[in-house]
Amino acid sequence: MAGRSFWSGYLKLTLVTCPVQMTPAVTQAERVRFHTLNAATGNRVVSRYVDGVSGKAVAENDQIRGYPVGEDEFVMLEDDELDAVALETTRTIDIETFVPRDSVGLLWRDRPHYLAPSEPVGEEAFSVIREAMVATRTVGLSKLVLYRRERPIMIEPRGVGMVVWTLRQADEVRDEGTYFRGIKPVAPSKQAMTLALSVIKERQTDWSEELLGDRVQASLKKIIARKKKGQKVVASKPAPAETGKVIDLMAALRKSLEADKKKR
């Protein structure tokens, strides 16, 4: 069974329905975070909502959402009025369409979430839907209300569970042709390709999450550890950036290959 979830509801395929729960697949809980302090006292600086005209603080119970309809004119909406917008997709993932698994490009994928059965009674139905997608090499498309919006989503099998991806809207992904139009099709020489392939082969390795380590976060933790010990931290000067054009492509590739072999 899945652990603590932030959404629970039902996964549905025609007449097959099972209770499920969903949890964000990514987290930033381990990132180094800072508080804003008063440099003179060392006390935390707190933020609060204030009235834009009077400048007085507004209590949380007195705050309400407003939709702008003109200059300094808003339509105010209560929480229960917003809840009235609730659609069936608030609590049900009804798989409407299936597409080939590789047809949904990475540009369309937004946030991943783990999806798992929430009750033992739904495990068989869950596995039937999952294994049917595995057998057909497809993913399911549906819609779901998340983060106060109805979003297009993609459901894909992953091991014994599934992953729900929120997808970007059609007007959110820019047309690549607009940005690639000025690139001229150039056929590289066989020698250059041979060297480039050698460089890639020299740098090729197996996938590991360790390849995604955040060096900035690691450096920040070291700095914080030194500061806790009362040590002074002096910023090192960055190496000057290389400027100018690559004059000899072949020489540059050979140099890269030699450097990689020395590192190995």
C-alpha positions as CSV (number, residue, x, y, z in Angstrom):
1,M,0.0,0.0,0.0
2,A,1.1,3.6,-0.7
3,G,2.0,5.9,2.2
4,R,0.6,9.2,3.1
5,S,-1.2,10.7,0.1
6,F,-2.4,14.2,-0.9
7,W,-5.2,13.0,-3.2
8,S,-7.5,10.0,-3.0
9,G,-10.3,9.0,-5.3
10,Y,-11.1,6.4,-8.0
11,L,-9.4,5.1,-11.2
12,K,-12.0,4.1,-13.8
13,L,-11.9,2.3,-17.1
14,T,-15.5,1.8,-18.4
15,L,-17.2,-0.4,-15.7
16,V,-13.9,-1.3,-13.9
17,T,-13.3,1.0,-10.9
18,C,-10.9,0.9,-8.0
19,P,-10.1,3.2,-5.1
20,V,-6.6,4.8,-5.5
21,Q,-4.4,7.4,-3.8
22,M,-1.8,9.6,-5.2
23,T,1.4,11.2,-3.9
24,P,3.8,13.6,-5.6
25,A,6.7,11.7,-7.0
26,V,9.2,14.5,-6.5
27,T,10.1,16.6,-3.4
28,Q,12.3,19.5,-2.5
29,A,12.3,18.8,1.2
30,E,16.1,18.1,1.2
31,R,17.0,21.4,-0.4
32,V,18.9,24.0,1.6
33,R,16.4,26.7,2.5
34,F,17.0,30.1,4.1
35,H,15.0,32.4,6.3
36,T,15.2,36.2,6.0
37,L,16.6,37.7,9.2
38,N,17.0,41.2,10.6
39,A,20.8,41.7,10.3
40,A,20.9,44.0,13.4
41,T,19.0,41.6,15.8
42,G,19.3,38.2,14.1
43,N,15.5,37.8,14.5
44,R,13.4,36.3,11.7
45,V,11.6,38.7,9.4
46,V,7.9,37.6,9.0
47,S,5.6,38.5,6.2
48,R,1.9,39.3,6.4
49,Y,-0.9,40.4,4.2
50,V,-1.8,44.1,4.6
51,D,-4.7,46.1,3.1
52,G,-3.4,47.8,-0.1
53,V,-5.1,51.1,0.9
54,S,-5.0,51.4,4.7
55,G,-1.8,49.5,5.1
56,K,-3.3,47.6,8.1
57,A,-2.7,43.9,8.6
58,V,-5.6,41.6,7.4
59,A,-6.4,38.5,9.5
60,E,-6.5,35.2,7.7
61,N,-10.2,34.8,8.4
62,D,-10.8,38.1,6.7
63,Q,-9.0,37.2,3.4
64,I,-11.1,36.2,0.4
65,R,-10.3,35.4,-3.2
66,G,-11.2,38.0,-5.8
67,Y,-11.3,38.0,-9.7
68,P,-10.4,41.3,-11.3
69,V,-13.2,42.7,-13.6
70,G,-11.9,46.3,-13.9
71,E,-9.5,48.7,-12.3
72,D,-9.7,48.2,-8.5
73,E,-12.9,46.2,-9.1
74,F,-13.2,42.6,-8.1
75,V,-15.8,39.8,-7.9
76,M,-15.3,38.1,-4.5
77,L,-15.8,34.4,-4.2
78,E,-16.2,32.4,-1.0
79,D,-14.6,28.9,-0.6
80,D,-17.9,27.1,-0.8
81,E,-18.7,28.9,-4.0
82,L,-15.4,27.7,-5.5
83,D,-16.2,24.2,-4.3
84,A,-19.4,24.4,-6.3
85,V,-17.3,24.2,-9.5
86,A,-16.3,20.7,-8.5
87,L,-16.5,18.3,-11.5
88,E,-16.6,14.6,-11.6
89,T,-12.8,14.8,-12.4
90,T,-12.3,16.1,-8.8
91,R,-12.4,12.6,-7.4
92,T,-12.4,10.2,-10.5
93,I,-9.7,9.5,-13.0
94,D,-11.8,8.2,-15.9
95,I,-9.4,7.0,-18.6
96,E,-10.9,8.2,-21.9
97,T,-8.2,7.5,-24.5
98,F,-5.1,5.4,-25.0
99,V,-2.1,6.4,-27.1
100,P,1.3,4.8,-27.8
101,R,3.6,5.1,-24.8
102,D,6.3,6.8,-26.8
103,S,4.1,9.3,-28.5
104,V,3.8,11.8,-25.6
105,G,7.0,13.8,-25.7
106,L,8.9,15.0,-22.7
107,L,8.0,18.6,-23.4
108,W,4.3,17.9,-22.6
109,R,5.1,16.3,-19.2
110,D,4.8,18.5,-16.2
111,R,4.6,17.0,-12.7
112,P,4.8,13.2,-11.8
113,H,2.7,11.6,-9.1
114,Y,2.7,8.0,-7.8
115,L,-0.6,6.2,-8.1
116,A,-1.4,3.1,-6.0
117,P,-4.5,1.2,-4.7
118,S,-5.8,2.6,-1.5
119,E,-7.7,-0.5,-0.4
120,P,-7.0,-4.2,-0.9
121,V,-10.4,-4.7,-2.6
122,G,-9.2,-2.6,-5.5
123,E,-5.8,-4.2,-6.2
124,E,-7.1,-6.7,-8.8
125,A,-8.9,-4.1,-10.8
126,F,-5.8,-1.8,-10.5
127,S,-3.5,-4.6,-11.8
128,V,-5.9,-5.4,-14.7
129,I,-5.8,-1.8,-16.0
130,R,-2.0,-1.5,-15.4
131,E,-1.1,-4.8,-17.2
132,A,-3.4,-4.1,-20.1
133,M,-1.4,-0.9,-20.7
134,V,1.8,-2.8,-20.4
135,A,0.7,-5.4,-22.9
136,T,-0.5,-2.8,-25.5
137,R,2.5,-0.5,-24.8
138,T,0.1,2.4,-24.3
139,V,-0.6,5.1,-21.7
140,G,-4.0,6.5,-20.7
141,L,-5.2,10.1,-21.1
142,S,-7.7,11.7,-18.9
143,K,-8.5,14.9,-16.9
144,L,-8.3,15.6,-13.2
145,V,-8.8,18.5,-10.9
146,L,-5.5,19.2,-9.2
147,Y,-4.1,22.4,-7.7
148,R,-7.5,24.1,-8.3
149,R,-7.5,23.5,-12.0
150,E,-8.8,20.7,-14.3
151,R,-5.7,19.4,-15.9
152,P,-5.0,16.9,-18.7
153,I,-3.1,14.0,-17.3
154,M,-1.3,10.9,-18.5
155,I,-1.4,7.6,-16.7
156,E,1.5,5.1,-17.3
157,P,2.4,1.8,-15.7
158,R,5.5,1.7,-13.6
159,G,6.5,-1.6,-12.0
160,V,3.7,-2.7,-9.7
161,G,2.2,0.8,-9.6
162,M,1.4,3.7,-12.0
163,V,2.6,7.2,-12.5
164,V,0.2,10.1,-13.2
165,W,1.8,13.0,-15.1
166,T,0.0,16.3,-15.3
167,L,0.4,17.5,-18.9
168,R,0.9,21.0,-20.2
169,Q,-2.0,22.6,-22.2
170,A,-1.7,22.8,-26.0
171,D,-1.0,26.5,-25.9
172,E,1.7,26.2,-23.3
173,V,4.3,24.4,-25.5
174,R,5.9,26.7,-28.0
175,D,6.4,25.7,-31.6
176,E,10.0,24.5,-32.0
177,G,10.0,25.5,-35.7
178,T,9.9,29.1,-34.6
179,Y,13.3,28.7,-32.9
180,F,15.0,26.1,-35.1
181,R,14.0,27.8,-38.4
182,G,17.4,29.6,-38.8
183,I,19.5,26.5,-38.3
184,K,21.0,25.4,-41.6
185,P,21.2,21.6,-42.3
186,V,25.0,20.9,-42.3
187,A,26.3,17.4,-43.0
188,P,29.4,16.9,-40.8
189,S,32.5,15.2,-42.2
190,K,33.1,11.5,-41.6
191,Q,36.2,12.3,-39.6
192,A,34.4,14.7,-37.3
193,M,31.6,12.2,-36.7
194,T,34.1,9.5,-35.9
195,L,35.8,11.7,-33.3
196,A,32.5,12.9,-31.9
197,L,31.3,9.3,-31.6
198,S,34.6,8.4,-29.8
199,V,34.1,11.2,-27.3
200,I,30.5,10.0,-26.6
201,K,31.7,6.4,-26.2
202,E,34.4,7.6,-23.8
203,R,31.9,9.5,-21.7
204,Q,29.1,7.0,-21.8
205,T,28.1,5.3,-18.5
206,D,25.1,3.5,-16.9
207,W,22.3,5.7,-15.6
208,S,22.3,6.5,-11.9
209,E,20.5,9.1,-9.8
210,E,24.0,10.0,-8.6
211,L,24.5,11.7,-11.9
212,L,21.9,14.3,-10.9
213,G,23.7,15.5,-7.8
214,D,23.4,19.2,-7.0
215,R,26.9,20.7,-6.6
216,V,25.5,24.0,-5.4
217,Q,23.5,22.4,-2.6
218,A,26.5,20.3,-1.6
219,S,28.7,23.5,-1.5
220,L,26.1,25.4,0.5
221,K,26.0,22.6,3.1
222,K,29.8,22.7,3.4
223,I,29.7,26.5,3.9
224,I,27.0,26.2,6.5
225,A,29.0,23.5,8.4
226,R,32.1,25.8,8.4
227,K,30.1,28.8,9.5
228,K,28.7,26.7,12.4
229,K,32.3,26.1,13.5
230,G,33.0,29.8,13.4
231,Q,35.2,29.6,10.3
232,K,35.3,32.5,7.8
233,V,34.3,31.7,4.2
234,V,36.0,33.5,1.4
235,A,34.5,33.3,-2.1
236,S,36.9,31.9,-4.7
237,K,37.1,33.7,-8.0
238,P,35.5,31.8,-10.9
239,A,37.6,30.7,-13.8
240,P,37.5,33.1,-16.7
241,A,35.0,32.0,-19.3
242,E,36.4,30.9,-22.7
243,T,35.6,33.3,-25.5
244,G,35.9,33.3,-29.2
245,K,35.0,30.8,-31.9
246,V,36.2,27.2,-32.4
247,I,38.6,27.6,-35.3
248,D,39.5,23.9,-35.8
249,L,36.7,21.5,-35.0
250,M,38.8,18.4,-35.6
251,A,41.5,19.7,-33.2
252,A,38.9,20.6,-30.6
253,L,37.4,17.1,-30.8
254,R,40.8,15.4,-30.6
255,K,41.7,17.6,-27.5
256,S,38.4,16.6,-25.8
257,L,39.0,12.9,-26.5
258,E,42.6,13.0,-25.1
259,A,41.4,14.9,-22.0
260,D,38.7,12.3,-21.4
261,K,41.1,9.4,-21.7
262,K,43.5,11.1,-19.2
263,K,40.7,11.4,-16.7
264,R,39.8,7.7,-17.1
